[in-house]
Amino acid sequence: MPRNAVTTRDLILDAALSVIHTIGLGRSTTKQIAARADLSEAALYRHFSDKAELFLCVIAERLPQLSMALQDLTGQVGHRSVRANLEDIARVALPFYNETLPIVTSLFAEQDLLAQHQARMRSNNIGPHRALEQLAAYLRAEQRLGRVSPRSDPEAAAALLLGACQTRALTRRFLGESDPPASDERFVKSVVRTLLEGLAVDSQD
């Protein structure tokens, strides 16, 4: 099969994302998703055991890859500047949260699906806590190299950066607004600059 060939699994994931964006996660059914992909529902279940697994795969494979960016951050310890590395994470986090928040928040209206999702996250050690842990681990590594103040709290700093991106995305979704790329870039630079004032190494230490 050619490397770029579209598989049945790809078709299902694309259809799932389209249906979820159109009518919301709670109202989406595997029957509707299969129909959007022009497949039988039985074909869908040959690739995904249930709606919860399909939802997790949509998040992991069809949305901006914050987790991958955070994994790549490990290789940047001691390289480039801390500012540049954090700005890159914020640039990925903004579109990630903008896309995922409407989907994820709808889970709270679907208690059975939420419980399935929570169980899968626990068994696979995935979820929003992992992003915080990965970013905090990067900051601790930079701290050991003396590029981040020893007085700073890496966990708090990670929460401040990712929390700021979540808040911006959530506010825009509530207001039904969007910001031009230049506005997002100003936000990225401003929030990272403000954060770094608390992470900076004190020359008197």
C-alpha positions as a Markdown table, in Angstrom:
| # | Residue | x | y | z |
|---|---|---|---|---|
| 1 | Met | 0.0 | 0.0 | 0.0 |
| 2 | Pro | 1.4 | 3.5 | -0.9 |
| 3 | Arg | 2.6 | 5.4 | 2.1 |
| 4 | Asn | 0.0 | 8.2 | 1.5 |
| 5 | Ala | -2.9 | 5.8 | 0.9 |
| 6 | Val | -6.0 | 6.6 | 2.9 |
| 7 | Thr | -7.0 | 3.6 | 5.0 |
| 8 | Thr | -10.5 | 2.7 | 6.3 |
| 9 | Arg | -9.4 | 3.7 | 9.7 |
| 10 | Asp | -8.4 | 7.1 | 8.4 |
| 11 | Leu | -11.8 | 7.5 | 6.8 |
| 12 | Ile | -13.5 | 6.7 | 10.1 |
| 13 | Leu | -11.4 | 9.1 | 12.1 |
| 14 | Asp | -12.0 | 11.9 | 9.6 |
| 15 | Ala | -15.7 | 11.2 | 9.6 |
| 16 | Ala | -15.8 | 11.1 | 13.4 |
| 17 | Leu | -14.2 | 14.5 | 13.7 |
| 18 | Ser | -16.6 | 15.9 | 11.1 |
| 19 | Val | -19.7 | 14.6 | 12.8 |
| 20 | Ile | -18.5 | 15.7 | 16.3 |
| 21 | His | -17.8 | 19.2 | 15.0 |
| 22 | Thr | -21.2 | 19.3 | 13.3 |
| 23 | Ile | -23.5 | 18.0 | 16.0 |
| 24 | Gly | -21.4 | 17.6 | 19.1 |
| 25 | Leu | -19.9 | 14.6 | 20.9 |
| 26 | Gly | -23.0 | 13.8 | 22.9 |
| 27 | Arg | -25.3 | 13.5 | 19.9 |
| 28 | Ser | -22.8 | 11.7 | 17.7 |
| 29 | Thr | -23.4 | 8.0 | 17.2 |
| 30 | Thr | -21.3 | 5.3 | 15.6 |
| 31 | Lys | -24.1 | 4.8 | 13.1 |
| 32 | Gln | -23.8 | 8.5 | 12.0 |
| 33 | Ile | -20.0 | 8.3 | 11.9 |
| 34 | Ala | -20.1 | 5.1 | 9.7 |
| 35 | Ala | -22.6 | 6.7 | 7.4 |
| 36 | Arg | -20.5 | 9.9 | 7.0 |
| 37 | Ala | -17.5 | 7.6 | 6.1 |
| 38 | Asp | -19.8 | 5.7 | 3.7 |
| 39 | Leu | -19.2 | 2.4 | 5.6 |
| 40 | Ser | -21.3 | 0.0 | 7.5 |
| 41 | Glu | -21.4 | 0.2 | 11.3 |
| 42 | Ala | -19.9 | -3.3 | 11.4 |
| 43 | Ala | -16.9 | -2.0 | 9.5 |
| 44 | Leu | -16.4 | 0.7 | 12.1 |
| 45 | Tyr | -16.3 | -1.8 | 14.9 |
| 46 | Arg | -13.6 | -3.8 | 13.2 |
| 47 | His | -11.3 | -0.9 | 13.9 |
| 48 | Phe | -12.7 | 0.6 | 17.1 |
| 49 | Ser | -14.3 | -1.3 | 20.0 |
| 50 | Asp | -16.6 | 1.5 | 21.0 |
| 51 | Lys | -17.3 | 5.2 | 20.8 |
| 52 | Ala | -15.0 | 6.0 | 23.7 |
| 53 | Glu | -12.0 | 4.4 | 21.9 |
| 54 | Leu | -12.9 | 6.2 | 18.7 |
| 55 | Phe | -13.1 | 9.5 | 20.6 |
| 56 | Leu | -9.6 | 9.0 | 22.1 |
| 57 | Cys | -8.1 | 8.2 | 18.8 |
| 58 | Val | -9.7 | 11.3 | 17.3 |
| 59 | Ile | -8.0 | 13.4 | 20.0 |
| 60 | Ala | -4.7 | 11.7 | 19.6 |
| 61 | Glu | -4.5 | 11.6 | 15.8 |
| 62 | Arg | -6.7 | 14.3 | 14.3 |
| 63 | Leu | -6.0 | 17.3 | 16.4 |
| 64 | Pro | -2.9 | 19.6 | 16.8 |
| 65 | Gln | -0.3 | 17.4 | 18.5 |
| 66 | Leu | 0.5 | 19.0 | 21.9 |
| 67 | Ser | 1.7 | 15.7 | 23.3 |
| 68 | Met | 4.1 | 15.2 | 20.5 |
| 69 | Ala | 5.5 | 18.8 | 20.8 |
| 70 | Leu | 6.0 | 18.2 | 24.6 |
| 71 | Gln | 7.8 | 14.9 | 23.9 |
| 72 | Asp | 10.1 | 16.7 | 21.4 |
| 73 | Leu | 10.8 | 19.3 | 24.0 |
| 74 | Thr | 12.9 | 16.8 | 25.9 |
| 75 | Gly | 15.5 | 17.0 | 23.2 |
| 76 | Gln | 15.7 | 20.8 | 23.5 |
| 77 | Val | 16.9 | 20.9 | 27.1 |
| 78 | Gly | 20.0 | 23.1 | 27.1 |
| 79 | His | 19.4 | 24.0 | 23.4 |
| 80 | Arg | 18.1 | 27.2 | 21.9 |
| 81 | Ser | 16.6 | 29.5 | 24.6 |
| 82 | Val | 14.1 | 28.6 | 27.2 |
| 83 | Arg | 12.0 | 31.5 | 25.8 |
| 84 | Ala | 12.0 | 30.1 | 22.3 |
| 85 | Asn | 11.1 | 26.6 | 23.5 |
| 86 | Leu | 8.2 | 27.8 | 25.6 |
| 87 | Glu | 6.9 | 30.0 | 22.8 |
| 88 | Asp | 6.9 | 27.0 | 20.5 |
| 89 | Ile | 4.8 | 25.0 | 23.1 |
| 90 | Ala | 2.3 | 27.9 | 23.4 |
| 91 | Arg | 2.0 | 28.1 | 19.6 |
| 92 | Val | 0.9 | 24.4 | 19.6 |
| 93 | Ala | -1.2 | 24.6 | 22.8 |
| 94 | Leu | -3.4 | 27.4 | 21.5 |
| 95 | Pro | -4.8 | 25.5 | 18.5 |
| 96 | Phe | -4.9 | 22.3 | 20.4 |
| 97 | Tyr | -7.1 | 23.7 | 23.1 |
| 98 | Asn | -9.2 | 25.6 | 20.6 |
| 99 | Glu | -10.0 | 22.3 | 18.9 |
| 100 | Thr | -10.3 | 20.0 | 21.9 |
| 101 | Leu | -12.2 | 22.1 | 24.4 |
| 102 | Pro | -15.6 | 22.0 | 22.7 |
| 103 | Ile | -15.2 | 18.2 | 22.3 |
| 104 | Val | -13.9 | 17.5 | 25.8 |
| 105 | Thr | -16.3 | 19.7 | 27.7 |
| 106 | Ser | -19.3 | 18.0 | 26.0 |
| 107 | Leu | -18.2 | 14.8 | 27.8 |
| 108 | Phe | -19.5 | 16.2 | 31.1 |
| 109 | Ala | -23.0 | 15.9 | 29.8 |
| 110 | Glu | -22.4 | 12.2 | 28.9 |
| 111 | Gln | -21.7 | 10.5 | 32.2 |
| 112 | Asp | -21.3 | 7.0 | 30.8 |
| 113 | Leu | -19.0 | 8.1 | 28.1 |
| 114 | Leu | -17.1 | 10.3 | 30.6 |
| 115 | Ala | -16.6 | 7.3 | 32.8 |
| 116 | Gln | -15.3 | 5.2 | 29.9 |
| 117 | His | -13.0 | 8.0 | 28.9 |
| 118 | Gln | -11.6 | 8.4 | 32.4 |
| 119 | Ala | -11.0 | 4.6 | 32.7 |
| 120 | Arg | -9.1 | 4.6 | 29.4 |
| 121 | Met | -7.0 | 7.6 | 30.4 |
| 122 | Arg | -6.1 | 5.9 | 33.7 |
| 123 | Ser | -5.2 | 2.6 | 32.1 |
| 124 | Asn | -3.1 | 4.3 | 29.4 |
| 125 | Asn | -1.7 | 7.1 | 31.7 |
| 126 | Ile | -2.9 | 9.8 | 29.3 |
| 127 | Gly | -4.9 | 13.0 | 29.9 |
| 128 | Pro | -4.4 | 16.7 | 30.7 |
| 129 | His | -2.1 | 15.9 | 33.6 |
| 130 | Arg | 0.5 | 14.4 | 31.3 |
| 131 | Ala | 0.9 | 17.7 | 29.5 |
| 132 | Leu | 1.6 | 19.5 | 32.8 |
| 133 | Glu | 4.0 | 16.8 | 33.9 |
| 134 | Gln | 5.9 | 16.9 | 30.6 |
| 135 | Leu | 6.3 | 20.6 | 30.6 |
| 136 | Ala | 7.3 | 20.7 | 34.3 |
| 137 | Ala | 9.9 | 18.0 | 33.6 |
| 138 | Tyr | 11.4 | 20.1 | 30.9 |
| 139 | Leu | 11.6 | 23.1 | 33.2 |
| 140 | Arg | 13.2 | 21.1 | 36.0 |
| 141 | Ala | 15.8 | 19.9 | 33.5 |
| 142 | Glu | 16.6 | 23.5 | 32.5 |
| 143 | Gln | 16.6 | 24.4 | 36.2 |
| 144 | Arg | 19.4 | 21.8 | 36.8 |
| 145 | Leu | 21.4 | 23.4 | 34.0 |
| 146 | Gly | 21.0 | 26.8 | 35.6 |
| 147 | Arg | 18.9 | 28.2 | 32.8 |
| 148 | Val | 15.8 | 28.6 | 35.1 |
| 149 | Ser | 15.8 | 30.1 | 38.5 |
| 150 | Pro | 16.2 | 27.7 | 41.4 |
| 151 | Arg | 13.5 | 29.6 | 43.2 |
| 152 | Ser | 10.8 | 28.9 | 40.6 |
| 153 | Asp | 8.3 | 26.1 | 40.8 |
| 154 | Pro | 8.2 | 24.1 | 37.5 |
| 155 | Glu | 4.8 | 22.6 | 38.2 |
| 156 | Ala | 3.3 | 26.1 | 38.8 |
| 157 | Ala | 5.0 | 27.5 | 35.8 |
| 158 | Ala | 3.7 | 24.7 | 33.5 |
| 159 | Ala | 0.2 | 25.3 | 34.9 |
| 160 | Leu | 0.5 | 29.0 | 34.3 |
| 161 | Leu | 1.5 | 28.6 | 30.6 |
| 162 | Leu | -0.9 | 25.9 | 29.6 |
| 163 | Gly | -3.7 | 27.4 | 31.7 |
| 164 | Ala | -3.3 | 30.7 | 29.9 |
| 165 | Cys | -3.6 | 29.0 | 26.6 |
| 166 | Gln | -6.7 | 27.1 | 27.8 |
| 167 | Thr | -8.3 | 30.3 | 29.1 |
| 168 | Arg | -7.7 | 32.1 | 25.8 |
| 169 | Ala | -9.2 | 29.2 | 23.8 |
| 170 | Leu | -12.2 | 28.8 | 26.1 |
| 171 | Thr | -13.0 | 32.5 | 26.1 |
| 172 | Arg | -12.9 | 32.7 | 22.3 |
| 173 | Arg | -15.2 | 29.7 | 22.1 |
| 174 | Phe | -17.7 | 31.2 | 24.6 |
| 175 | Leu | -17.8 | 34.5 | 22.7 |
| 176 | Gly | -17.8 | 32.9 | 19.3 |
| 177 | Glu | -14.9 | 34.9 | 18.2 |
| 178 | Ser | -11.5 | 34.2 | 16.6 |
| 179 | Asp | -8.3 | 36.1 | 16.6 |
| 180 | Pro | -6.0 | 36.7 | 13.7 |
| 181 | Pro | -2.6 | 34.9 | 13.7 |
| 182 | Ala | -0.8 | 38.1 | 14.6 |
| 183 | Ser | -2.9 | 38.5 | 17.7 |
| 184 | Asp | -2.1 | 34.9 | 18.8 |
| 185 | Glu | 1.6 | 35.6 | 18.2 |
| 186 | Arg | 1.5 | 38.7 | 20.4 |
| 187 | Phe | -0.3 | 36.6 | 23.1 |
| 188 | Val | 2.4 | 33.9 | 22.9 |
| 189 | Lys | 5.3 | 36.3 | 23.2 |
| 190 | Ser | 3.6 | 38.3 | 26.0 |
| 191 | Val | 2.6 | 35.4 | 28.2 |
| 192 | Val | 6.0 | 33.7 | 27.9 |
| 193 | Arg | 7.8 | 36.9 | 28.6 |
| 194 | Thr | 5.7 | 37.5 | 31.7 |
| 195 | Leu | 6.2 | 33.9 | 32.8 |
| 196 | Leu | 10.0 | 34.2 | 32.3 |
| 197 | Glu | 10.2 | 37.1 | 34.7 |
| 198 | Gly | 9.4 | 34.6 | 37.4 |
| 199 | Leu | 11.8 | 32.0 | 36.0 |
| 200 | Ala | 14.7 | 34.2 | 35.4 |
| 201 | Val | 18.0 | 33.5 | 37.1 |
| 202 | Asp | 18.8 | 36.2 | 39.6 |
| 203 | Ser | 22.4 | 37.4 | 38.9 |
| 204 | Gln | 22.8 | 38.0 | 42.7 |
| 205 | Asp | 22.1 | 34.3 | 43.5 |
